[in-house]
Amino acid sequence: MLPDDVKNTIQSAYRQILENKSLTPRYGQRLMIAEIARSLGGILDAERAALQAPVPMEGEPDPELPPGPICVIEAGTGTGKTLAYVLGTLPMAKYLKKTVVLATATVALQEQVTLKDLPDIKRYSDLEFSFTLAKGRGRYLCLSRLDLLLQGNASLNAMADLYGEFIAQPNDYALALYERMFHKINAGEWQGDRDEWEDLVSDKDWTPVTVDNGQCIGQKCSNFSNCCFYKAREEVQKADCVVANHDLVLADLALGGGVILPAPQDTIYIFDEAHHLPLKSNNHFACFTRIKGSLAALDQWRKTLAKLGGDSVVEENKTLQRELPGIDDSMALAEIRLNEIWPLCEQTLQGVVPYRQSDMQRDQGPQHAFELGLVPEPLRELAVGLEAQYTRLATLFQEIGNDLKRGMEDGQNVDARQRAEYWFPLIGSMTARAAAAQKLWQHFGRSDVVGEAPWARWLGLGEQGGSPDITLSCSPVLAARTLQEKLWSTCAGAVLTSATLSALGQFDVLRMRAGLPAHTTYHRIASPFDYANAARFIVPKLNCDPGNSAQHTEAIIRLLPQVLDRNEGALMLFSSRRQMQEVLEGLDKEWREIILCQDDYQKAQLLKFHRQRIDKGEPSIIFGLASFAEGVDLPGKYCEHVLIAKIPFAVPNDPIEATLSQWIEKQGGNPFMTLAVPEAAFKLVQAAGRLLRNEQDTGRITLFDERIVSKFYGAAIFNSLPPYRREIFPTLPVGANSVRD
């Protein structure tokens, strides 16, 4: 139940924001605030119930609180989601003394929330709260690395052989850059945040001055008191609202929670664009290794440890002195097994035809996914042996690193301390890489839990450094178990929201992929847009099946000049890069000249050019892939026509989706109707949603795919779309000014 104080705070803040910004109250926004606040009120109910529970007898465990409430809200475009979820969550969180972690899927949304939405809410209401932006360690400069790079040629030359790829002699431009960074930090004009530097910094120049978790010494570092990352982390621990991204939340959960962000049990999470969360979770917990890359790493580790063994710093490193022979043995055994695995994998990949991804990635080499994720016994046995060796290596590298940390204690010889600081990041990188390899071989060598979705396991042949290499990869096919264990069962509460979360009117796919618990509440809030009067959904007659790529491409090339209007800003979305390129090449020159193709520009640059053209009254059409089907905001005249090449069914040979489909079929289900159709409907809704971005927008959507009206599943997909005015097989041309006068 919601306390009266919280109700009054929410109502007062909402009323003030509407009055101060001269806004009209929106029914959907008010409903969203109410549903979130009501759901999170369950936290207070659970805490009260726990206080009233009988005191446990001596020796009995304390009663556990029930899992926190999970609220899923699909709120259509125009609802005003950000204001709704902040007002619905923050007052309750402050009342409960919990922190709000607001996680977005994209940098653009993160910046909008931090730079505009939250400051606006504070400015136009009496709601008192603090907020900060949380970023990963890699976005912050490491002062120790910067010191090393600026110590001069003698020091760099002495350390270059030691660090290999990690420390290299900077060129004149980089050295001048690092000098400017040093002076800006000393003057208090910069806090070491890459995104706040005065210019763009390339990865090449940034990598030498940052570290990952395994390379960071933490409190043992001589620069700890001034550390850019830890100073920022202090702000995170003190703020009422922490703005992060999905990946950072998942990274924190993987470390046990409460390492980078506040502890889950003290946190209410808001996941905006929550439909990304299951896929990001799968990607985060996936793992891979390359065979020849692993052999090269073992060789480098052997050389590194030999150099470390000859350094005076190891006089106190008892682990290295004691375990070096055993480490050599483990690396030798790992090399033997890796060389035995190569021909097994090579034989499996023989005869596999290279395939083309139909979305963002370029052409891929041969790839083989094991059916239901079941690895053949010979390969599985070698994986078990490799897991044992890499487990031992990761453990011993960790112990060597711990010895180096002890060598950095205050009062130690200054030179020895500095040498230990130089060595630790390299040993930390070796530890992290060994642990990652151990994880891969563990999953390749183990059996999946009976009754649960398997892991996908696959091989791929590609190139690394100009030489062929075989990659072994694995990934969960569902994020369900991971999110259940790491998030839903531990957090104080969570809100998941997006304009599109359901598929075919149901939340079944999201529930399955994200493992949402039984007590989750679901809500759908309709957009305020008048779809029927604002937009037409057109399906032209093609007389071909999109499954026949050549005929379908030719039909699009033939019809585009008839349906396009040169006086309208337009966005055309493709599921296949090859088809996008072939359509572009097949059009007449006068059309090609006004098309901005995704392959030719960075996304932000392309959108900028498009807006500039439209502002000048010039024609402009965007050709894009899946990344342009969501998160692209082109209101008004910038996009009055969205064209979609085909119903966006998933790539059939994606190893993860293929394994999941096989498992669903084994359970007696129909993967096409369970996965493919709902996912395609979901993506089509997103793509069509690029047209109407505010209540004044109008325009049309053209889908070059007759299956939406001719196939048995088409009606379900069509009916899941907003109620656009439909035009099936109209007489062409549709455009008002289709050809040049």
N, C-alpha and C positions, 0 to 999 in steps of 0.2 A: 504494500500500500504506500502511496506517495504522501510524505509528510506535508502538512499545510505550508510550512516555511518554503519548501522546495516549489510547490505549486505557485505560491505568490511570487517567488523570485523569477520563475519562468514567464509567468503572465506579465509581470512588470517589465521585464527585459524586452519581450516581444512587442508589447504595446509601445514602448519608447522607441524602438528601432523603426517601427512603422511610422510613428509620428515624426520622428526626426529626419527620416529619409523620404517622407511623403509617399510611402508605399501603400498599396492596397492589400489587405489581408487575403491570403490564398487558402482556400479550404484544404487542399492537399497538404500544404505546408503545416497548417495547424494540426491536421490529423497525424502527420508524421511525428511531430513533436510529442503529441499525446501518447502515441503508441510506444515510442522509445522510452519516455519517462515512466509509463506504466510498467513496461517490461523490466526496467532497471530497478523499479521499486521492489522487485522480488529479492534483491540482494539484502535489503533491510529486513524483509520478512524472514529470510533464512537466518540472518544474524540474531534476530529476536528469538526464533525457535531454538537456536543453539543455546542461548542464554537461559531459556526456560527448561532445557533438557535436564534430567537428573544428573547430579554430580557423579562421575564414575567412581567406582570403588578403587581402593589402592591397588595398583598394578594393572588396572584396566586403561586402555588408551582413551584419550579425549575424543569426544564425538566429532566426526568430520562434518564440515559444512557441505550441503549439497552443491553440486556444480552450479556455477553462475549462470544467469539467464542469457540466452542468445536470441537476439531479435533480428530477423531478416526482413528488410523493406525494399521492395522494388518501387521506386518513385520515378514516374515518367519525366521526361525533359520538361523543364519549366516549373517544376515543383518548388525549387529553391532548397535543394537538399542540404547544402552546407550549413545554412542558418538553422535548419530544422534539427540536424543531428547534433550541432553544438549546443543549442538551447535545450534539447531533450536529454543531453548527457551531462554537460558540465556542472549545472547546479546540483544534480544528484551526486555526482562524483565528489564535489567539494563537501557536501553534507556527510558523505561516508568516509571522507579523508582518503579517497582513492585518486590516482593519477589517470588522466585520459591520455591514451596514446592514439593519435589520429594518423592512420596509415593510408597513404595514397599509392596508386599504382604508377603514376608518372611524375617526372620532375616538374612539368608544367603545372599540374594540379597542386603539387607540393608548394610551389612558389606562390600560386594564387591564394592558397589558404593562409600561408604565412605572411605574405606581403599585403594582401587586400582583405580577405574575408575576416580573419580574426581581429586585425586592427579596427575594422569597421564595427564589429560587434562591440568591442570595448569602447569605441568612440561614441557610439550612438545609443548606448544603454548604460545602466548603472551596475552592470555585471562586473565584478572584480575578479580578475584571474591573470595569471602569468602564463606565457607560452614561449616555447623555443623550438628551434629546428634541430633535429638529431640526424647525424650523418655517421657513416662508417669511418673507421680509422684511416682508410686509404684516401679520404678527402682532406686530411690534415698533414701538414709538414712535420717531419721528425727533426727536432733540433740537433740531435746527435748526428744524424746523417748529414745535415747541413754543415755542422762543424767539421766533419771529416772532409767534405768536399772543398771546404775553404781553407784547409790547413796547409795547402801548398803542394807543389809537385813532389817533393821528397816523400811526404807522407802518403800521397796518392800512389806513387810508384811502389812504395813499400807494401801497400795494401792491395794493389790491383791484382796481383797474382793470387792473393789470399781470397779475395771476394769473387774473382772471375766475372760472371755476368752481373753481379750485384753492384759493384762499384767500378766505374770506368772513368778515365780521364775526361772531364767535361771540355767541350770546345769553348772558344772565346765568348760566343753568345750565351751559352749556358752558364759560364762562370760569372759573367756580368749580371745575368738574371739572379743567380744565387746571392750575389753581393747585394743587389737591390732588396731581395727578400729579407736578408739578414738585417739591413738597416731599417726597413719598414717595421719589422718585429721589435727591434730595440727601441724604436721611437714610439711604439704603441699604436702605430698607424695600420697595422694588419695583425690578425690573430691566427695566421697560418692556415686559413681555410682556402682551399683551392678555388672554390666558386666565388670568393670575394676578392681574389687577386685582380689587379688593375687591368690585366690583359688575359686573353686565353693562353693557357699553358698546355703544350702538347704532352701526350703521354710519355714521349721519349725524355722530355726534360723534367717531368714530374716524378716519374718512377724512382729515380735515384734519391729523392729527398723524402720518401715516405716508406712506411713499413707495414706489414700485416700483423695479425695477432701473434703469430708464432715468432716473429722477429723482435717484438717489443719486450724490453726488459722490465717495464713497469716501474715500481717504486725503487728498484735498484739503479735506475738510470741517473746519471749525474745531472741531467736536465729535467728530471721529473717535476720539480716544483714549478717549472715554467712551461711544461708540456702543453702544446696547443690542443691535443686531443683530450687530455684529462681535464683541462680547464673547461672545455666545452661539455664534457660529461658531467661535471659538477652542476652546470646549468640544467642539464636534463634531469638530474635527480631532484632538483628543487622546484621545477616548473609544475604548474597545475595541469597544463596541456602540452604534450610533446608531439610535434609533427614529425613523422618519419615516413618511410616507405615500406611496402610489403617485404622487400628483401631484407631490410634491416631488422624487422620484427622476427622474421624466420631465422636470421643469423643469431639473434639473441636467444631464441627458443632452442636452437641447436646446441648452444653453449650451456643450456640448463635454465635460462631465463634469469633476468635480473643482473646480467653481466654488462650489457650495453645500455639497456633500457630499465625502467623500474620493474620490480618482480611481478610476474603475472597475477599472483594472488592479490596484489595491491593495485591492479590496473584494470580499467575498463577500456577495451579496444573499440575503435571505430575503424572499420575497413571500407573506405570509399573505393568505387570501382571493384567491388568484392568478387566479381566473376573471374578476376585474374588470380585470386588467391590459390585455388587448387593447383593450377598449372605452375605457378611460381613455387609452390611447396614441392611439387614433384621435381622441378629443376634444381631446387636448392639441395634436396637430399639425394639427387642422382650422383653417379660417380663414373669415372672413366680412367683408362690408362692406355698408354701406347707401348708396344713391346720394345721396339728399338729405342724409343725415348727412355724407357725404364732401364735398359742396358747401359745407355749413355750416362744416366744419372748414377747408377751404381759405380761406374768407372770414375766419375767425378767425385763421388763420396769417398772412394778409396784414396784418391789423391789428396782430398781436403783433410781427411783424418791423419794422413801421413804428415802433412804440414803442421797440423795442430799438435801432433805428437812430438814434433821437433821444436815447438815453441816453448819458451820458458814459462808461459802461463799455465802449462799443464802439470807443473810440479805439484799443485794441490788438486789436480783433477784425478781423483782416485778411480773413478769409473772408467775413464779412458785407459789408464794404465792397466787396470784389471781386466777389462772386457775387450780390448782391441783385438786379440786373437779370435775371440768368439764372434765379433762383428765381421771380421774377414771371412770366417766360415759361413756365416749367414748370407753374406753378399755373394759368395761363391756358389752356394746352393741355389740362391735366387737366380743367378745367371744361368745355371744349368737348366732350371725349370723353364725360364723364359725362352731359352733356345729350343727346348722341346715343344713348347706351346706354339711357336711360330709355324712349323709345318702343319700342325693340326688346324690352325686357323686359316692358313693359306689354302689348304685342301677344301675347307668348308666354303671359302669364298670363290673357288674356281667355278666358272660358268655362271656366276651371278651377274646379271646385266646391270650396269650403272643406271641409276634412275634420276629423274629430275624432280626436285621439290616443286610444289605448285604455289609456294608462297614466297617468303622472304629470302630463303637461302639459294645460293647458286647451285649448279649441277653438282651432284655428289658422286663419289666413286662407288664401287660395288659394296653392297651391304647385305648382311644376312641376320634376320631376327630369329631366335630359337622359338619354336612353337610353344606357347604357354610358358615361355621363359625357362624351359627345361634344357639344361646344358648337358651335352653328351658325357658319359661317364669318364672317358680318358681326360677330357678337358677339365671336368669337375675335380678329378683327383689331383691334377697338377695345381689347380686353383687352391685346394685345401693346403697343399704343401707351401705354396707361395704366401698364403695368409699367415702361416706359422712364422715364416722367415721375416716378413714385413712387420708382424706384430713385435717380434723380438727387436728388430732394428729401430722401430719407432720408440719402444720402451727405453732402449739403451741411449738413443739420441736424446731423449727427454732427460735422462739421468745425467748425461754429459752437460746438457744445458743447465740443469740445476746446480751442478758443481761450479760452472762458470758464474752463475748468479751469486753463489756463496763467495766466489773470488772477488766480487764487486762490493763487499761489505765495507762500510766506513772504517778507516784505520789501516786498510791494506795498502801495500806499495802502490803509488800512483800509476807507475808504468804498467804494473801487472793489472791494475783495475782497468786501465784504458785498453790493454790488449784483450782482456776478457770482454769488454764492451764491443770491441771490433769483432770478436769471434761469435758472440752469442746470436746475432741475427742470422748468420749463415747456418749455424747448428739448428736454429729454430726453423729455418726453411727446410732443412733436411728432415726434421721431425715431422713437419706438416705434410711433406710429400710422401714420406714413408707411411704415415697414418692414412692418407688418401688412398694409396695403393693397397694397404691392408683392408680398407673398407671395400674396395672393388673386388679383391680376391675373396673376401668373406662372402659377399653376395653371389659371386659366381660359383662358390663351392658349397653353399648351403641349400637346403630344401625350403620351399615356401611353407608357410603355416597352412595346414589343411583347412579348407572352408573359407579362406580369405583370398582376395585377389592377389595373383602372383606379381613378382617383379618382372619387368621386361629386361631381356638380356640380348645383346646383339653385337655383331662384329662389323667393322668397316675398314675398307682399304683406302688409304689416302697418301698424301705426301707430307713429310716434315723435313724442312731444311733441304729440299730438293731430292730426298730419297724416299722410297716407298716405306710406309709403316702401317701396321695393323693396330686399330683402336678397339679395345673391348669396353663396352658401355653397359650400364644397367640403371634402371630407374623404377621407382614405384609407379604403378599404373593408376592408382588412386591415392589421393592425399589423405584419405579418410583416417587410417590408423595413426599416421604421423600427427595430424591436427587434433585428433581425439586425445592422444597421449600428451602432446606438448602444449596444447592451447585450450581446447574446450573444457577439459577436466580440471584445469588449473587457474584459469582467469577469473577475476571477480565478475566479469560480464563482458558481452561483446555485441556490437551492432554491425551488421553487414548491409551495405546499401549500394545501389547502382540504378541507372535508368533501365537496365536490362539484367535480370537475374533468373527469371523463369524461362521455360521453353515449352511451347505449345500450351501455355496457360498454367503450367505446373512447375513446382520447384524440385521435381524428382531428380533431375540430373545434378543440380547443385548439391542436393542432400547426399547423393551417392558419392560424388567426387570429393566433397569437403568433409564427409563423415559427420554431418551435423547431428547433434544428439536429439533424442526423442522429445525433450522438453522445449526445443526451439519453436518460436512463434514466427509465423510468416504473414506478410501483409503486401498487398499490391495497391498502389496509389496511382490513379490514372493521371495522365498529363492533362493540363488545362487546355491544350490546343484543340481547335476545331478541325480535326483531320479531314473530314468529309468535304468541307468547303475550302480548305487551304491547299490540298494536294490531290493530284491524280496519280494513280498507279497503273501504268500502261504495260501490257504484254503484247508486243507486236508478233505477227505471224512470221515464223522463220522457216517452217517446213523442213526442219532438221532436228536431230537429237544432239544436245550438247556433248553427249558421249563420243560423238564423231568429231574430234577436234578440228580437223581440216574443214569440214563442211560448216561447222559452227562459226569458225573464225571468218570464213568467206561470207557467211550471212551477216555477221556484224559489220564487216567492211562495207558490204552493200547497203545496209540499212542506216548506218551512222549519219551519212550526209543528209538523209531524209528526216531523221528525228532530232538532230541537233539544230539549235538556233544560235547563230553567231552572236546575237545580241544578249545572250544569257551566259552568266558564269556557270560552268558545268564541272562535275566530278564524275569520272568513269572509274569503276572499281572492277578489278580482275582477280580471279583466283589463281591464275597461272602467269608467271613472268613470261614464259615463251609466248603465250597467246597475246599478252599485252604488246610485246615487241612485234609480233607478226601483224597485228591489227594496225599498229603505228606505221609499219613499213608498207602496208597495203593501201593506205589512204593517199589521196592526191596531195600534192605539195602544198596547196592552199590550206588544207586542214592540218597537215603536219606542222606548219609554221605557227599555228596558234595553240599547239598542244605542249604542255609542260609534263614531261615524263619522269616518274619517280627515279628511274635509273640515271638520270642526267643531273640531278641536284640533291642536296641534302634536304630533308623534309622541311625544316624551318625556312630555308632559303627558297624552296619551291613555293611555299604558301605565301611568302613575302612577294615574290615576283607576280604571282597570280593576283593578289590584292592590288598591286601597283597597276597592273594592266587594266583591271576592272575600274579602278578609280579614274584612269585616263579615258575610259570609254572604249577601250580596245577589247577585242574578243580574247577569251582565255578558257582553255579546257585542261583539267588535270587528269592524267592517267596514273592510277596508283594501285597498289596491292592491299593486303589485309590491314597494314598499319594505318591506312587512310580510311578504313571503314569504322573506326572509333577514335574518339579523342580529337577529331578535327572539327573545329568550330568556324564555319564560314557562313555567317548570317546574312540575311537580306540578299542583295544583288550579287554577292560573292559566290553564291551557289543557289541557282533556281532550277537546276536539273541534275538529278543523280541518276547515273546509268550503271547498271549492274550486269556483268557479262553472263553470270549463271548463278543458280542457287549454290551457295558456298558450302558444299559438302567437304568433309575433312579429307586429307590426303590418305588414300587407302593403304599405302605402304609405310606409314609412320610406325616404327617399331612399338611405341608405347600404345598407340590406339589399336594396332593390330593385335597385340597381346591381350588388351582389355576386351576386345571383341571376341577373341577366341575363348576367353574365360566366361563371358556372358553366355556364349553359345553352349559351352559345356554345362552351364547351370540350367540349361533348358530355355534360355531367353533368346530373343531375336535382336542381335546387335544393331541391325539396320534401323529398326523401329525404336529400340531402347536408346541408342546413341546417335546414329548418323542423322536421322530425321530431326530430333529435337535440337541437336547442335546446329544443324543447317538453318533451322527456323530462327534460332537465337541469333546467329550471325547475320541473317537476312534482315531481322529487325534492327540490328545495330547499323548495318549498311544503309538501310532506308532512312534511319534516324539522322543521317547527315543533312537531310533537306531542311526540316523545320527546326530551327534553333531558338526561335522566340515566337511569341503569339502573333507577330505581324508578318512572319514569313509565309510565302506561298511558292508553289512550283509543282514539279512533276518528277516521278520516278519511273524509269523504264527498265524492265527486266527482260533480257534476251534469253529467256528460258521457258519454253512452252510446258515443261513438266509440271509447273505449278498449277496448270489447269487440265493437263492430260493424264497425269499419273495418279494412282490411288492415294498416295500420300500427299499430293499437292494441296488438296483442300485443307488439310490440317495445318500445313505451313502457311497457306494464304490466310486462313482465319486467325492465325496468331499475330498477324500484322495489325497495326492500328487501322481504324476504319477509313482508310483512304477511299476516294471515289475511284472505282475500278473501270478500266477501259481495256477490254479483251479483244485482240486482233482488230484494232481500228484501221480505218483507211489512212494510208500515208500519203503525203508527208504530214507529220504532226507539228513540226516547228513552224513558227510564224514567219521566220526569215531563214529558211533552211539553206539557201544557196546565195552566193555572192551576186549582188545586183549587176 
